């Protein structure tokens, strides 16, 4: 008779779980944990068991979410979070159960799956936002954040993740070293070059130098909180703070802040570059997109009025 396989030590299981967690971005993990907590709380309020969750329970939950007006994409992510929580506890969960799959399909057909992204910030928008910023440390920080985020097509996490040690100033401009990003989960590092701008008032390189000189930051996080007394925090800004800065600056420039978010800088760079005639390859080099299809969406947006057939109608 074959002997039973030896039990795997619990500490090894926990260690493996930590490595598995690190395979996903921190923001994704936070979203999954939040989604699971909401499902568990809902199940408890209904007197239902959250784990292992019966297909009927999950179906009732996603139906509730749809009735509350949540987007189909958000509901789909909640399902992924439920499945992930079960997997972490070695519990069975079938997201493709016929009842769940049919209900989710009906939700998608009813609510639609089209995304409604925030608007891209174009060059003239960013210029207006930067010129509307106040003087002082806060204005200098926001000027550097907006211009660098735009010119380098940075994600929010990449912006707030920058350290002074990641900046290199050269004769032609500035080079950023991104230690980790969404498209570089294994931390191999990526570099992004930002040339000097045409105008001193909107040059991202000069703006960064001015912020570092004024703040005295020589090591650690580049972008930090600044209170109304001019005191600079030690910790880096949060992802959410980037969105708030973008919205505040947009409002100061007379734009509707509801139309913009942190990603508006990144999408705006790609759109503006396409509108100015930059090649597909050069845009991808700057944005570090792996998907040509995604970049072409921005290119299409930037070139919508270039050689437009409707312009030939003579209206």
C-alpha positions in Angstrom: 0.0 0.0 0.0 1.4 3.4 -1.0 2.1 5.7 1.9 0.3 8.9 2.2 2.0 12.0 0.9 3.6 14.1 3.7 1.7 17.2 4.7 3.1 20.4 3.5 4.1 22.7 6.4 1.7 25.5 7.0 4.5 28.1 6.9 5.4 27.0 3.4 1.7 27.4 2.4 1.6 30.9 3.8 4.8 31.8 2.1 3.6 30.6 -1.2 0.4 32.5 -0.8 2.4 35.7 -0.2 4.4 35.2 -3.4 1.1 34.6 -5.2 -0.3 37.8 -3.9 2.8 39.7 -5.2 2.0 38.5 -8.7 -0.8 41.2 -8.7 -0.5 44.9 -8.4 -1.1 46.3 -4.9 -4.1 48.3 -6.2 -5.7 45.2 -7.6 -5.3 43.3 -4.3 -6.8 46.2 -2.4 -9.8 46.2 -4.7 -10.3 42.5 -4.4 -10.1 42.6 -0.6 -12.6 45.5 -0.5 -14.9 43.6 -2.9 -14.8 40.5 -0.8 -15.6 42.4 2.4 -18.6 43.9 0.7 -19.9 40.5 -0.5 -19.3 38.9 2.9 -21.1 41.7 4.7 -24.1 41.4 2.2 -24.2 37.7 2.7 -24.2 38.1 6.5 -27.0 40.6 6.3 -29.1 38.1 4.3 -28.3 35.2 6.6 -26.4 33.5 3.9 -23.0 31.8 3.9 -20.2 33.7 2.1 -17.7 30.8 2.0 -18.2 28.5 0.4 -20.7 30.5 -1.5 -23.6 28.7 -3.2 -24.3 29.7 -6.8 -27.7 30.9 -5.7 -26.1 33.2 -3.2 -23.7 34.7 -5.7 -26.5 35.1 -8.3 -28.7 36.9 -5.8 -25.7 39.2 -4.9 -24.9 40.2 -8.5 -28.6 40.7 -9.2 -28.7 43.1 -6.2 -25.6 45.0 -7.5 -27.2 45.3 -10.9 -30.5 46.6 -9.4 -28.4 49.2 -7.5 -27.0 50.5 -10.8 -23.4 49.2 -10.6 -21.7 48.9 -14.0 -21.4 45.5 -15.5 -17.6 45.7 -15.4 -17.7 46.4 -11.6 -19.9 43.4 -11.1 -17.6 41.2 -13.1 -14.7 42.3 -10.9 -16.7 41.5 -7.8 -17.1 38.0 -9.1 -13.4 37.7 -9.6 -12.8 38.9 -6.1 -15.2 36.2 -4.7 -13.4 33.5 -6.7 -10.0 34.8 -5.5 -11.0 34.7 -1.9 -12.2 31.1 -2.2 -9.0 30.1 -3.9 -6.9 31.7 -1.1 -8.8 29.5 1.3 -8.7 26.4 -0.9 -12.5 26.5 -1.2 -14.4 25.4 -4.3 -16.1 28.1 -6.3 -17.4 27.8 -9.9 -17.7 31.3 -11.5 -18.9 29.5 -14.7 -21.8 27.8 -13.0 -24.7 28.0 -15.5 -26.9 30.0 -13.1 -24.1 32.6 -12.5 -23.1 32.7 -16.1 -26.6 33.2 -17.4 -27.4 35.9 -14.9 -24.1 37.8 -15.6 -24.8 37.5 -19.3 -28.3 39.0 -18.8 -26.8 41.8 -16.7 -24.3 42.7 -19.4 -27.0 42.7 -22.1 -29.2 44.9 -20.0 -26.6 47.3 -18.7 -24.2 47.2 -21.5 -20.4 46.9 -21.2 -19.2 50.0 -23.0 -16.7 51.9 -20.9 -17.2 55.6 -20.2 -13.6 56.8 -19.7 -12.6 60.2 -18.4 -11.6 62.7 -21.0 -8.0 63.0 -22.2 -6.2 66.2 -21.2 -4.8 67.8 -24.4 -1.7 69.9 -24.6 -3.6 73.2 -24.4 -5.6 71.9 -21.4 -2.5 71.0 -19.5 -0.9 74.4 -20.4 -4.0 76.2 -19.1 -4.0 74.2 -15.9 -0.4 74.8 -15.2 -0.5 78.5 -15.8 -3.5 78.7 -13.4 -1.7 77.1 -10.5 -0.9 79.3 -7.5 2.6 80.4 -6.5 4.4 78.7 -3.6 5.4 75.1 -2.8 2.0 73.6 -3.5 1.8 75.2 -6.9 5.4 74.1 -7.7 4.6 70.5 -6.7 1.5 70.4 -8.7 3.2 72.0 -11.7 5.9 69.3 -11.7 3.4 66.5 -11.2 1.1 67.5 -14.0 3.8 68.3 -16.5 5.9 65.2 -15.8 2.9 62.9 -15.6 1.7 64.3 -19.0 5.1 64.3 -20.8 6.0 60.8 -19.6 2.5 59.3 -19.9 2.7 58.1 -16.4 0.1 56.1 -14.5 -0.9 57.4 -11.1 1.0 54.7 -9.3 4.1 55.5 -11.4 3.9 59.2 -10.5 3.6 58.7 -6.8 6.2 55.9 -6.9 8.9 58.2 -8.1 11.9 58.7 -5.8 14.6 61.4 -6.2 17.0 58.6 -6.9 15.0 57.7 -10.0 15.7 61.0 -11.7 18.6 61.7 -13.9 19.2 65.1 -15.5 21.1 65.2 -18.7 22.0 67.8 -21.4 18.9 67.0 -23.5 16.4 66.6 -20.6 15.5 64.2 -17.8 15.4 60.4 -17.6 13.0 58.7 -15.2 13.6 55.1 -14.0 10.4 53.4 -13.2 11.2 50.6 -10.7 7.9 48.9 -11.1 4.8 49.5 -13.2 1.6 47.8 -14.4 3.4 46.6 -17.5 6.5 45.6 -15.6 5.2 43.5 -12.7 8.5 41.7 -12.2 10.3 44.9 -11.4 12.9 44.8 -14.2 12.7 48.6 -14.5 11.8 50.9 -17.4 13.2 54.2 -18.4 11.4 57.2 -19.9 13.0 60.2 -21.4 11.5 63.7 -21.1 13.1 66.4 -23.3 13.2 70.1 -22.4 10.0 71.8 -23.4 9.7 74.7 -25.8 8.5 77.2 -23.1 10.1 77.7 -19.7 6.7 78.1 -18.0 5.5 74.6 -19.1 8.7 72.7 -19.4 8.4 69.5 -17.3 12.2 69.3 -16.8 12.5 72.8 -15.4 9.3 72.3 -13.3 10.8 69.2 -11.7 14.1 71.0 -11.0 12.2 73.9 -9.4 10.2 71.6 -7.2 13.2 69.7 -6.0 15.1 72.9 -5.3 12.2 74.6 -3.5 11.3 71.5 -1.4 14.9 70.4 -0.6 14.1 66.8 -1.6 17.3 64.9 -2.4 16.2 61.4 -1.6 13.0 59.4 -1.1 9.6 60.2 -2.5 9.5 63.0 -5.0 5.8 63.9 -4.7 4.6 64.5 -1.1 1.8 66.2 0.8 2.3 69.9 1.5 0.1 71.5 4.2 -1.1 75.1 4.2 1.8 76.2 6.3 4.3 74.9 3.7 5.3 71.9 5.7 6.3 68.9 3.5 5.4 65.4 4.6 7.9 62.5 4.6 5.5 60.0 3.0 4.7 59.9 -0.7 1.3 61.0 -2.1 -1.5 58.4 -2.6 -2.8 57.4 -6.0 -6.1 59.2 -5.2 -4.2 62.4 -4.5 -3.1 62.5 -8.2 -6.7 62.4 -9.3 -7.6 65.2 -6.8 -4.7 67.4 -8.1 -5.8 66.9 -11.7 -9.4 67.8 -10.8 -8.4 70.8 -8.8 -6.2 72.1 -11.5 -8.8 71.5 -14.2 -11.4 73.5 -12.2 -8.8 76.4 -11.9 -8.5 76.4 -15.6 -12.2 76.6 -16.2 -12.6 72.9 -17.1 -15.2 70.6 -15.6 -13.3 68.5 -13.0 -15.9 65.7 -13.3 -14.6 65.0 -16.8 -11.0 64.3 -15.7 -9.1 62.0 -13.5 -5.5 60.8 -13.0 -5.5 58.8 -16.2 -6.4 61.9 -18.2 -2.7 62.8 -18.2 -1.6 59.5 -19.7 -4.3 59.2 -22.3 -3.9 62.9 -23.1 -0.3 62.6 -23.9 -1.0 59.7 -26.4 -3.9 61.6 -27.9 -2.0 64.9 -28.2 1.1 63.2 -29.7 -1.0 61.4 -32.3 -2.7 64.7 -33.2 0.7 66.3 -33.6 1.7 63.5 -36.0 3.9 61.4 -33.8 4.4 57.8 -35.1 2.6 54.8 -33.5 6.0 53.4 -32.4 7.2 56.6 -30.8 3.9 56.9 -28.8 4.2 53.3 -27.7 7.8 53.9 -26.6 6.7 56.7 -24.4 3.5 55.2 -23.0 5.1 51.7 -22.7 1.9 50.1 -24.0 2.3 46.5 -25.1 -1.0 46.5 -26.9 -1.1 48.2 -30.3 -4.9 48.1 -30.2 -5.0 50.3 -27.1 -2.6 52.9 -28.5 -4.5 53.0 -31.8 -7.6 54.1 -29.8 -5.7 57.2 -28.7 -4.4 57.7 -32.2 -7.9 57.5 -33.6 -9.1 60.1 -31.1 -6.2 62.4 -31.9 -6.7 62.2 -35.6 -10.5 62.3 -35.8 -10.6 65.6 -37.5 -7.6 64.9 -39.8 -8.6 64.2 -43.3 -12.2 63.8 -42.1 -14.7 62.9 -44.9 -17.4 65.2 -43.4 -15.1 68.2 -43.9 -15.4 67.6 -47.7 -19.2 67.9 -47.6 -19.2 71.7 -47.9 -21.7 72.2 -45.1 
